[in-house]
Amino acid sequence: MRRFRFSLETVLEVRKRREEACRLELARAQAARDRVLMELAALEHEAGDLLERQGESRARRVDLADETWFRNRHASLLQGASKARVALEEREKELSARREETVKASRDRLVLERLEERQRREHAMEVAREEQGFLDDVAQRAVSDLAYTA
């Protein structure tokens, strides 16, 4: 009996490697997005703390140098947060594209795996038919031998 051999095994292996590469790129894109999210959260938190400290400073005394520093620092934090939002939007787009690539790579791999499984079942049925034919021949000879000796 011959062994099953999937003729597209090499293609299947290439598709598996491509899917794995897509998964790695997806993980990198998620990590990049998470870094930007953390940066944005830190900037927004710092801006909130700054406004709180500015309020406390004003309650004690009004100092033009402190007021200028608070305004400049707050503007800088807002600008950084704005840049982080733009970067976050870019990372979200990249992440979405990587997800689509990963899904497509998974589908491509699944198509070949289903084909392989179907061919494997067909091969098993063919082998079973061959075995059954062999057993039928053996049984036929045995019956013939019995009839001949009788």
C-alpha positions in Angstrom: 0.0 0.0 0.0 1.2 3.4 -0.9 1.6 6.2 1.7 -0.4 9.4 1.5 1.6 12.3 0.1 0.0 15.7 -0.1 1.3 17.3 -3.4 0.9 20.8 -2.0 2.8 20.2 1.2 5.5 22.7 0.4 2.9 25.4 -0.4 1.1 24.6 2.9 4.3 25.0 4.8 5.0 28.4 3.1 1.5 29.5 4.1 2.0 28.4 7.7 5.2 30.4 7.8 3.5 33.4 6.3 0.7 33.2 8.8 3.2 33.0 11.7 5.0 36.0 10.3 1.7 37.9 10.1 0.9 37.0 13.7 4.3 38.3 14.8 3.7 41.6 12.9 0.3 41.8 14.4 1.8 41.4 17.9 4.4 44.1 17.1 1.6 46.5 15.9 -0.4 45.9 19.1 2.7 46.6 21.2 3.4 49.8 19.3 -0.3 50.9 19.7 -0.1 50.0 23.5 3.1 52.1 23.9 1.4 55.1 22.3 -1.7 54.6 24.5 0.5 54.6 27.6 2.3 57.7 26.4 -1.0 59.5 25.8 -2.4 58.5 29.2 0.8 59.7 30.9 0.7 63.1 29.1 -3.0 63.5 29.9 -2.4 62.5 33.6 0.5 64.9 33.9 -1.5 67.7 32.3 -4.3 67.1 34.9 -1.8 67.1 37.7 -0.2 70.3 36.4 -3.6 72.1 36.4 -4.2 70.9 39.9 -0.8 72.2 41.1 -1.3 75.4 39.3 -4.6 75.9 41.2 -2.9 75.2 44.5 -0.1 77.6 43.5 -2.6 80.3 42.7 -4.3 79.8 46.1 -1.1 80.5 47.9 0.2 83.4 45.8 0.3 84.7 42.2 3.7 84.6 40.7 4.2 85.6 37.1 7.2 83.3 36.5 5.3 80.3 37.9 2.2 81.2 35.9 4.3 81.4 32.7 6.0 78.1 33.5 2.6 76.4 34.1 1.1 77.8 30.9 4.2 76.8 28.8 4.3 73.3 30.4 0.6 72.8 29.9 0.8 73.9 26.3 3.7 71.5 25.8 1.8 68.6 27.3 -1.3 69.4 25.2 0.9 69.5 22.1 2.5 66.2 23.0 -1.0 64.7 23.7 -2.2 65.9 20.3 0.8 64.3 18.6 0.2 61.1 20.5 -3.4 61.0 19.3 -2.3 61.3 15.7 0.3 58.6 16.3 -2.4 56.5 18.0 -4.6 56.8 15.0 -1.8 55.7 12.7 -1.0 52.8 15.0 -4.7 51.8 14.9 -4.7 51.8 11.1 -1.5 49.7 11.1 -3.1 47.3 13.6 -6.2 47.0 11.5 -4.1 46.3 8.4 -2.1 43.7 10.2 -5.3 42.0 11.5 -6.6 41.8 7.9 -3.3 40.3 6.7 -3.4 37.7 9.5 -7.0 36.7 8.8 -6.2 36.4 5.1 -3.1 34.3 5.9 -5.1 32.1 8.2 -7.8 31.6 5.5 -5.2 30.7 2.9 -3.7 28.1 5.2 -7.1 26.7 6.1 -8.0 26.2 2.5 -5.0 24.0 1.9 -5.4 22.2 5.2 -9.0 21.3 4.2 -7.9 20.2 0.8 -5.2 18.0 2.4 -7.8 16.5 4.8 -10.2 15.8 1.9 -7.4 14.2 -0.1 -6.3 12.2 3.0 -9.9 10.8 3.4 -10.1 10.0 -0.3 -6.7 8.2 -0.1 -7.9 6.2 3.0 -11.1 5.2 1.1 -9.0 4.1 -1.9 -6.7 2.1 0.3 -9.8 0.5 2.0 -11.2 -0.4 -1.5 -7.9 -1.9 -2.5 -7.7 -3.9 0.7 -11.3 -5.0 0.3 -10.5 -6.1 -3.3 -7.6 -8.1 -2.0 -9.7 -9.7 0.7 -12.4 -10.5 -1.9 -9.8 -12.2 -4.1 -8.5 -14.2 -1.2 -12.0 -15.3 -0.2 -12.8 -16.1 -3.9 -9.7 -18.3 -4.1 -10.5 -20.0 -0.9 -14.1 -20.8 -2.1 -12.7 -22.0 -5.4 -10.1 -24.2 -3.6 -12.9 -25.7 -1.5 -15.1 -26.3 -4.5 -12.2 -27.9 -6.3 -11.2 -30.2 -3.5 -14.8 -31.3 -2.9 
